[in-house]
Amino acid sequence: MWRIWLLFDPRRALIGILAFAFAMVLVNHFVQLSTERYGSWLNEPAAMSTQ
Protein backbone atom coordinates (compact mmCIF):
# COMPACT_ATOMS: atom_id res chain seq x y z
CA MET A 1 0.00 0.00 0.00
CA TRP A 2 2.81 2.42 0.77
CA ARG A 3 4.12 2.08 -2.78
CA ILE A 4 0.94 3.64 -4.13
CA TRP A 5 1.75 6.85 -2.23
CA LEU A 6 5.15 6.89 -3.90
CA LEU A 7 3.34 7.28 -7.22
CA PHE A 8 0.82 9.90 -6.05
CA ASP A 9 1.21 12.98 -3.90
CA PRO A 10 -1.08 12.28 -0.90
CA ARG A 11 -2.24 15.90 -0.57
CA ARG A 12 -3.23 16.19 -4.22
CA ALA A 13 -4.87 12.75 -4.20
CA LEU A 14 -6.96 13.52 -1.11
CA ILE A 15 -7.98 16.93 -2.45
CA GLY A 16 -9.01 15.27 -5.71
CA ILE A 17 -11.03 12.62 -3.89
CA LEU A 18 -12.77 15.25 -1.75
CA ALA A 19 -13.50 17.45 -4.77
CA PHE A 20 -14.99 14.47 -6.62
CA ALA A 21 -17.12 13.52 -3.61
CA PHE A 22 -18.36 17.11 -3.24
CA ALA A 23 -19.27 17.24 -6.93
CA MET A 24 -21.18 13.97 -6.62
CA VAL A 25 -23.09 15.30 -3.59
CA LEU A 26 -24.07 18.43 -5.53
CA VAL A 27 -25.22 16.39 -8.53
CA ASN A 28 -27.22 14.09 -6.27
CA HIS A 29 -28.97 17.01 -4.56
CA PHE A 30 -29.83 18.75 -7.82
CA VAL A 31 -31.18 15.50 -9.30
CA GLN A 32 -33.37 14.98 -6.25
CA LEU A 33 -34.61 18.57 -6.38
CA SER A 34 -35.63 18.05 -10.00
CA THR A 35 -37.89 15.09 -9.11
CA GLU A 36 -41.59 15.47 -8.37
CA ARG A 37 -41.37 13.89 -4.92
CA TYR A 38 -38.54 15.96 -3.44
CA GLY A 39 -38.59 19.10 -5.57
CA SER A 40 -42.31 19.83 -5.65
CA TRP A 41 -42.11 22.36 -2.80
CA LEU A 42 -40.04 24.62 -5.06
CA ASN A 43 -42.99 25.12 -7.42
CA GLU A 44 -45.69 25.67 -4.77
CA PRO A 45 -46.93 29.19 -4.14
CA ALA A 46 -45.75 30.87 -0.97
CA ALA A 47 -47.97 30.29 2.08
CA MET A 48 -50.18 33.19 3.06
CA SER A 49 -49.76 34.53 6.58
CA THR A 50 -52.80 34.26 8.84
CA GLN A 51 -52.33 37.52 10.67
QUIHUUR-V652955 format. One record per pair of residues at least 12 apart in sequence whose C-alpha atoms are under 10 Angstrom apart, sorted by sequence separation. I is the first residue (numbers start at 1). J is the second residue. If there is no record, write none. Layout:
# QUIHUUR-V652955
I_J + I_J
This chain:
# QUIHUUR-V652955
none
